[in-house]
Amino acid sequence: MDEPLYLRPTVDPPIGALLADRQFLCSLVDALGSPLNVLLPETVAENAARFRAVYRRHHLTGRVHFAHKANRSSALVRRLAAEDPAAVGIDVASLEELRHALASGFTGDRIMATGPKDTAFLWLAARVGATVNLDSRGELERLSRLVRRHGLGRVAVLVRLSGFESDAAHGGAGARLLSRRSRFGTPVRDAHALMADLERDADAVEFVGAAYHLDTTAVEEKARALEQCVLFLDECRTRGLTPRAVDIGGGFGVGYVAEAAEWERWTTALSEAVLGVRPPLTWRGHGYGLRNEGGTVRGAAALYPAHRPTAGPGYLDELLSRPAPALGRPPATLLLEHLHDLHIEPGRALVDQCGLSLARVLDVRPADPDSGHHLVHLAMNAGDMSLEEHGVLVDPVLLPRGEAAAGDGEPVGVYLTGNLCLEGDLLTRRLVFLPRLPRAGDLLAFVNTAGYAMDFRAHHAQRHPLARTVAVERRGGSWHWCPDEDYWPAGPDEEGTAPPAPPGVRPAPDAGPLPAPSGT
Ligand SMILES: *Cc1c(COP(=O)(O)O)cnc(C)c1O
């Protein structure tokens, strides 16, 4: 047996308590099927509060907008709608997301419409008074025409910038491209033309600020972009425009793997396996982008940095605190001096620890005869739980059914295979180590799947049903659940004489065969 190379997940107390109630989770899967998504709406509110605490520490105003695309859930969006309207908003990137936000209790003024937009999306955003985060100069032109033609009020707009350069904004020689190219936003080199457009269309749009969203974890790159937005807005002000906000997008990150040492050990072992100095760690020697060229490891590992020393609110704090490269002052100070609001659009980080995906083990069999490894066949496929798709590597938690004690058996290396009849349908190409061999009927819990993993890629291949999603909350010593679509922050049991309960899960009257509540 190889030394087990674990990548054990970060499990905060609410999810820890949920995982400890195996009976509850098993009865949910028995009633509602596998795979099953479980969400904790209270946690999304707690995460929003942590981001707000960073705002307070830096004396900043502006909104935390949930990037809706990270999860389709109604419970999460409704729970956020119940938060302080001045503090929490939502970022929608499609007509349907906008409709969902409105139906979940967000008023138009709390909504930010991002991404490239079609006409219907632009019209509804303008109609309800959402802020339109403009993706291009062409979009500004289309929006302005729409506003005039339909006699709509002036629409608040931010302009999304991209292609940030080091010297362009302050007269240095030879602009150096510092952020990767993006197919979204207006390149900074077109900023002057954009300003002229904003002046031209001032009858239709009210220019409120600049935005960016960079798909990177590099704090330095983001600090430069933030600085350049501030400088751009300065220039706009000298031309008589009156912007007052910077929107720095999302990408604050999540620490999926709890222990730095496990992450380092595993990534080192991957390089060794690619070089052939240790047995493969992956299905058919997959290298996650690394390859062996004459005894040297080449390429870049396409992996999410699954252990993060700082992520989420901590990452925002770091970005705001360290001196920005050109002006030498912390971004928080720059924003304060300019009286700019700070808007952020966290997706993944706002739903950190907000959910898990459960899969039933269908079958366990030996893999290659000599390896000692096993294939664990799950009632789930790679579309139902797509962490691997984003290069996020983290172990599932084994929830044995029945009385198998935690200490039973010994560590084992397994490949997790999905329920599609495709050779490539693995939940992860990684050899996963579990503390003991699972049995048919056991559950595997994939922790922290609320960001992009639980429903972003889900499909109907082979007519497998989509996973059901439930919202859960701990109340009075036991777990309560309801279907995601039946969750509201206020429920019927508040109507009596009893004092109102805090926002939470109200079991729907027809929630089906309710698992026996556990605990007291
Ligand atoms: C996807 C996206 C986000 C959210 O990104 P995360 O990495 O999930 O925080 C925010 N803003 C825009 C414009 C996006 O496209």
PDBQT file of the ligand as one rigid body, heavy atoms in Angstrom, charges set to zero:
ROOT
HETATM    1  C1  LIG A 601     -17.334  35.187 -12.624  1.00  0.00    +0.000 C 
HETATM    2  C2  LIG A 601     -17.334  36.620 -12.282  1.00  0.00    +0.000 A 
HETATM    3  C3  LIG A 601     -17.224  37.026 -10.947  1.00  0.00    +0.000 A 
HETATM    4  C4  LIG A 601     -17.032  36.068  -9.799  1.00  0.00    +0.000 C 
HETATM    5  O1  LIG A 601     -15.748  35.499  -9.787  1.00  0.00    +0.000 OA
HETATM    6  P1  LIG A 601     -15.281  34.585  -8.552  1.00  0.00    +0.000 P 
HETATM    7  O2  LIG A 601     -13.943  34.118  -8.950  1.00  0.00    +0.000 OA
HETATM    8  O3  LIG A 601     -16.264  33.490  -8.427  1.00  0.00    +0.000 OA
HETATM    9  O4  LIG A 601     -15.250  35.458  -7.349  1.00  0.00    +0.000 OA
HETATM   10  C5  LIG A 601     -17.317  38.382 -10.670  1.00  0.00    +0.000 A 
HETATM   11  N1  LIG A 601     -17.468  39.303 -11.656  1.00  0.00    +0.000 NA
HETATM   12  C6  LIG A 601     -17.543  38.940 -12.952  1.00  0.00    +0.000 A 
HETATM   13  C7  LIG A 601     -17.703  39.996 -13.977  1.00  0.00    +0.000 C 
HETATM   14  C8  LIG A 601     -17.478  37.597 -13.309  1.00  0.00    +0.000 A 
HETATM   15  O5  LIG A 601     -17.549  37.252 -14.589  1.00  0.00    +0.000 OA
ENDROOT
TORSDOF 0
